[in-house]
Amino acid sequence: MDLAFRKKELISWLTHVENENVLDKVELIRKNSGDTVFSNALSNSIDEVGMKLDKSYQDIEEGRVHLQEDVEAYFVSKKK
């Protein structure tokens, strides 16, 4: 049985599940999936990370920075 077929069968089964406990367990497996964590961590290539770091250092050198307190105050003021 190939992987694509197994996935389709699982999706089909999952669309008919009515038991919340089963869905809770499936969600827990999904959230704790090492594949998900690993793929999210690798979403940026080394080159992209390097470019972002270079831009960050340039911003710091040129004074384009804000204090944490100022940022928090700004967003608090936007809620009102």
C-alpha positions as CSV (number, residue, x, y, z in Angstrom):
1,M,0.0,0.0,0.0
2,D,1.6,3.3,-1.1
3,L,1.8,6.4,1.1
4,A,-0.6,8.5,-1.0
5,F,-3.3,5.8,-0.7
6,R,-2.8,5.5,3.0
7,K,-3.1,9.2,3.4
8,K,-6.4,9.3,1.4
9,E,-7.8,6.5,3.5
10,L,-6.9,8.3,6.7
11,I,-8.4,11.6,5.5
12,S,-11.6,9.8,4.5
13,W,-11.8,8.1,7.9
14,L,-11.1,11.3,9.8
15,T,-13.9,13.2,8.0
16,H,-16.4,10.7,9.5
17,V,-15.0,10.7,13.1
18,E,-17.6,11.9,15.6
19,N,-15.8,11.1,18.8
20,E,-14.1,14.2,20.3
21,N,-11.6,12.2,22.3
22,V,-10.3,10.6,19.1
23,L,-10.0,14.0,17.5
24,D,-8.2,15.3,20.6
25,K,-5.7,12.5,20.3
26,V,-5.1,13.1,16.6
27,E,-4.6,16.8,17.2
28,L,-2.1,16.0,19.9
29,I,-0.2,13.7,17.6
30,R,-0.2,16.5,14.9
31,K,1.0,19.1,17.4
32,N,3.8,17.0,18.7
33,S,4.9,15.7,15.3
34,G,8.6,16.0,15.0
35,D,8.2,16.4,11.2
36,T,6.1,19.6,11.7
37,V,8.6,21.1,14.1
38,F,11.5,20.2,11.9
39,S,10.0,21.5,8.7
40,N,9.0,24.8,10.3
41,A,12.5,25.2,11.7
42,L,13.9,24.7,8.2
43,S,11.5,27.0,6.4
44,N,14.3,29.6,6.0
45,S,17.4,28.6,4.2
46,I,20.8,29.4,5.5
47,D,21.1,32.2,3.0
48,E,17.8,33.8,4.0
49,V,18.8,33.7,7.7
50,G,22.1,35.3,6.8
51,M,20.5,38.1,4.9
52,K,18.0,38.8,7.7
53,L,20.9,38.9,10.2
54,D,22.8,41.3,8.0
55,K,19.8,43.5,7.7
56,S,19.3,43.4,11.5
57,Y,22.9,44.5,12.1
58,Q,22.6,47.3,9.6
59,D,19.4,48.5,11.3
60,I,21.2,48.5,14.7
61,E,24.2,50.4,13.3
62,E,21.9,53.0,11.7
63,G,19.8,53.5,14.8
64,R,16.6,51.9,13.6
65,V,15.8,50.3,16.9
66,H,13.1,50.7,19.6
67,L,13.0,49.9,23.3
68,Q,10.8,47.0,24.3
69,E,8.9,49.3,26.6
70,D,8.1,51.7,23.8
71,V,6.9,48.9,21.5
72,E,4.6,47.5,24.3
73,A,3.3,51.0,25.1
74,Y,2.5,51.5,21.4
75,F,0.5,48.4,21.1
76,V,-1.3,49.0,24.4
77,S,-2.4,52.4,23.1
78,K,-3.7,50.8,19.9
79,K,-6.0,48.5,21.9
80,K,-7.9,51.5,23.4
